[in-house]
Amino acid sequence: MVQINAPSPIIDYVSWYTEDYFESLQSPAQALLFVHDLPPNLWRSVRHARLAPPLRRVVLPSASETICLVDDRRRAVHLVPPVGSDQSVLVVRILRGLVLRELLAMRYSFFHAACFALRGTGVALIGVRRAGKTTTLLHSLDHPEAALVSNDKIALIPGTDSDPVVALGFPVQVGIRAGSVLALAEGPLRTFLRGRWSQRFGDIDARSDQETRLQVRPQELAAVVGSVVMPRCRLGLAIEPHLDPHVGKPRLQRLNDAECRALWARHLLPDPAAVFPEQAVVADPAIRTAMRIPRVPTYRLIQPPAAGPPTVRLIEDLMRHTPAGE
C-alpha cells in the first residue's frame, strides 16, 4: 500500500490519476512519500544540508531543482519542491518508482507488454513496437466483458502449481497513434478518441506520421466503454501480435517452448532504468529484475491491419477452448 503525506491539491491529483492501481488489495508494495512545503529560506537550507545515513540525495532527471531524499531503510522518499511549483505529475512518477523498487526487491519480472482481462483472465500482448499491441488492446476493450490491466509495461508475480501467475499493471497513460483510432469499429470508443484527438491535434484523417500519440489515462478508456480498470489479474494467455498486409483474416500460431522463452526474454526489462527511466533513481541501481517465463499458452497472432472484431473473436474463442492452467 502506498501512503502519501502532501498538500491536498497533490493528494487529489494523485488519487485521480492512480485510481484503483495502488490500493492495499491491488499492490503488494509498501511505500511512503512525503512532499514538504517549505518557505524559501528553509528550502535553500535543506538543499545544501549535509545528509546523515540512512538518507541519500538523488537528482531527478526531469526535475533537477526538486530536492529528493531517499530513505531506503524506511522505504520512504522525501520531496522538497521549489517554492510555488506544481509537483503533481512528478509525485505520480515517484510513486511508480517506489512501487517499482519494492517489486524489484521481491524479484518480480518486468516486461514490455500490454495486458487486458477477458472475464477476469489476463491476456498479455507482447511484441515489438508498432506490431499492433495498442490497436489490439483497444479492439479488445470494445468487448463487453473486457477490462484494461496495463499498457506498455507489466510485472509478473511468479506462480506455483496451486497459485497461477498474476499480472500487475501500472497507472501509465496509453499512447495511441492515429492509425489505431482509425482502425476501430464505429462505436463509443472510436467517437471518444476521435474527439479527443481533434481537440489536441486537429483533423485525425489528415495524420500520416507514426510518431504523434494521444495520451489517455487507462481509467478514461475503460469508462468510455462502461468497463473498469483491473490492476491485477490471473494471466492465462500470451499473444504476440504480428501485422501482415498479405493475409485476409487473422489466425493464431502456437509457439513452442523455445520460441516462447525467446519472446519473453527479448522483452524483459532488466533493471529500473529500463522499466521507468525517470523514476529509476529512487530504486536501488544494483537490483535487477528476475528472468521468469510465465507458463501460459503463447501464440503469434498474424493479422491484417485493422482486423478489429475478427481478432477479438479469435482470441475469445481461443480462451474458451484453452483449459485453465494449461
N, C-alpha and C positions, 0 to 999 in steps of 0.2 A: 504494500500500500504506500502511495506517495503522499507525503504531508508537506504543505506549503505554509509558510508564515510570511505574508506580504501585504502591501496595501490593497484595499478592497477592489479597486479597478483591475489590478493584475489578477486577483483571485477570480473575478467574474470572467475575464477573458480566457484564462486557462481552463476554467470549468466548461465554458462554451466550446473551446477548441478541442479539448480532450474528452469530451462527454462519452461515457461508457468504457473508456480504454483503461484508465488507471485506478479503477475501483478495487477494493480489497479482494473481491471474489474473482477478479479478472486477471490481475497481475501478481505473480509470485514474488515480485521485488519489493524491498523495503528501502525507502529513501526519504531524506529530509532536505528541504530547500528553504533558505531564509533570504528574503530580499529586504535590505536595510535602507531606510530613507534617512539620509544624514544631511545636516547643513554643510555648506561649503567648507568651513574651516575643519570640521571633523573628517570630511571626505578626503581632504588633502593629507591629513594626519594618518589616516588609515592607509592611503595609497603608498606612503613612504615608510610605513612602520615595519620594523623587523618582526618576522614571524617566529613563533616557537612551535615545536612539534606538539601535536600532530598536524598542524595546519601547513599547507603548501599553497603557493601562489601560482596561478596559471593565467596565460593570456588567451582570451577568446578571439578566434580569427576574425569574426565579424563584428566584434565589439571590444576593441582593444582598450577603450577608455573605461570600461566597466571593470571594477575590481572583482576578481573571482578567487575566493579562498576555498580550498577543498580540505575537508577533514575526513580522511579515509577511515580512521578508527571508528568514528561515529556514523559513517556513511552519509555525510551531510555536505552541502555546498552553501556558501555564503556569497551573495551577490551584493555589491555596493555600487549602484549605477551613478553616473554623473547627475548632478542636481538638475531637475526639470526634464529628464529624458524619459521616454516611454520604453519600458523594457518587457512589455507583454509577450512579444514574439520571441525574444531571447529566452524568457523563462520557459516557454514551451520547449524550445530546443534543449535547454539544460535538463529539463525533466526527462526528455528522451535519453539524454546522456547518462543520467543517474540510473534509469531503468536498464539501459544497455550495460552499464558497469556491473550491476547486480546479476544480470543474466549471464554475462560472460564469466563471472566468478563461479556461477553454477555449472559452467562448461556446456551451456546450451549452444546449439548450432544456428548460425545465421546464414540466410541465403537470399540472393537477389531473385525474388519471386513475388507474384501476386497470389491472392487467395480469396476464394468465396466459399460459402457453405450452401449446400442444397439439402433441404430437410435436415439440417443440423450436422451434416457430414462435410468436411472440408475438401476442396479441390484446389491443389496448388498449381499455378500456371508458371512454369519455369522455362526460361529460354533467353536467347539473345535479345538485345534491344531491337525494336521495330519488327519483331516476329509476330506481333498480334496479341500480346498478353493483355494490354489495356482494352483493346477492342473486344476481345473475348470476354473479359471481365464485365464490360458494360453490357454486352449482349446478355450475359448470364443474369445480370440484375433485373432484366425485364421478366424473368421467370417469377411467378407469384410466390414461390417458396424458397427464393434465394436470399442470402444475406451477405453483405460485404464484410470481409475479415480484414484485409490489408492490401495496399498496393505497393509494389516495388520491393518491399523487404518483409520477411517473416523470420521469426525464431521458432525452432522446433524443440519441444520438450521430449527427450527420448523416452520411448515406451518399453514395456515388457510384454510377456505373453498375455498377462491379465490387465495391462494398462496401456492402451493404444497411444501412438504418437499424437501429441497435441500441437497445433499451430497457434502461435501468438502473433497478433497484429499490432501495428503502431499507428498513432494518430499522425499520419502523413498525408498531405493533400495529394489528390490524384491528378497527375499531369496528363491532360487529354489533348491530342492533336486534332486538327480539323477533320482529317480522314476518318478518325474513329467516330466522330459525331455524325458525319455524313453516311457512315456505314450502318447506323442504327435504323431499325424499322420505325415507321411513324408511331408516335406514342408520347406519353408524358416526359420520358427521359430525353428523347431527341428534342422535343419542343423546349424543355428547360435549358439544355446545353446550347442549343442554337441561340436562344435569347441571351444567355449569359455571355456567349461568345460575341454576339453583336454589340453588347454593351461595352465589352472590353477591347475588342479588336476590329469591329466593323463587320462587313459582309463576309460570312463564312464561306460562301460559294466561290469567293474570289481568292481564297487562300490556297496556295500551291506549295508553300515551303513546308518542310518537315520538322523544323525546329521550334516554331511557336507552339506553346502549350497553354491551355486554360487550366488554372489550378482551382480545384474544387475540394472542399472537405468531404471525407467519406460519409459523414452523417447527413450532409445535404443530398448526396446522391441517393442514399437509402430512403430518405424522407420523400423524395420525388416519386419513387415507385411504391410507396407505402410499406417499405421494409424497415429493417433495423440494422445496426452495426453489430456484428458478433465478434468481439475482440479475441476470443479463443474458441477453438473447436477441435473435435477429433478429426485427424487427417485420414482420409480414406482413399484418395486418388491423386495422382500427379499427371499433368498434361504438359507436353512440350509443343506449343503452337508452331506451325511451320506454314508460311504462306506460299502457295504455288498457283500462279495465274493460269496454268495449263490444266488444272483439274476442274471437273464440272461440279462435283459436290464433295463435301467434307468426308474424310474417312480416318479411321484410327488404326495405328500400327503399334502393336505391343513391343516394348523394349525388353531385351533380355537383361540379366543381372549385370553384365559388364557394361552395357550401354547405359543402364540406369545409374550405376555408380559414376560413370564418366560424366553424365549430365549433371548430377548433383555436385560433383567435385568442381566442375567448371564454374558453377555459380555460387560456390561457397564464399562468404565474406570473411576473410581470415583474421581480421583484427578490428579494433574500434574505429580506426580511421576509414576503413572500408565500409563500415556499416553506416555511421553518421559522422562524416568528416568534421562538421562544425562543432560537434559536441564531444569529440573523442578525447579532448584534453582533460575532461573530468574523470575519465576512466583510467585504470592502470595501464600504461602503454605496454607493459610486459605480458598482459593477458592476451591469449589468442583463442579464437573460437574453436570448438571441437569439430572433428570431422565425423559426423554420424549420419549415415544414409538411412532415411526412413524406409521401412519395409512396407511399402504400399505399391499397388499396381501402377505402373507408369507407362504412358502411351505418347506417341508422337501424333499430333493432330494435324493432318495435312488438309488444308482448306484453301479455297479460292478467296480473294479479297472480298470483304463484306458478305461473308457467308451467312452471318446472322442467325436467325431462328433455327435453321437446319443444324448448325453447330451445337446449339444448346440442347436440341432434342437428342442429338447423338450422344452427348455427354450424359444427359439424363438417363437415356436407355442403358448406357454402359454401367452407370451406378446402380441401376435397378437390377442388373444381372450379374453384378460383381459381389460375391459373398463377403460379408464383413470380416475384416482381418485376414483376407487372402494374402 
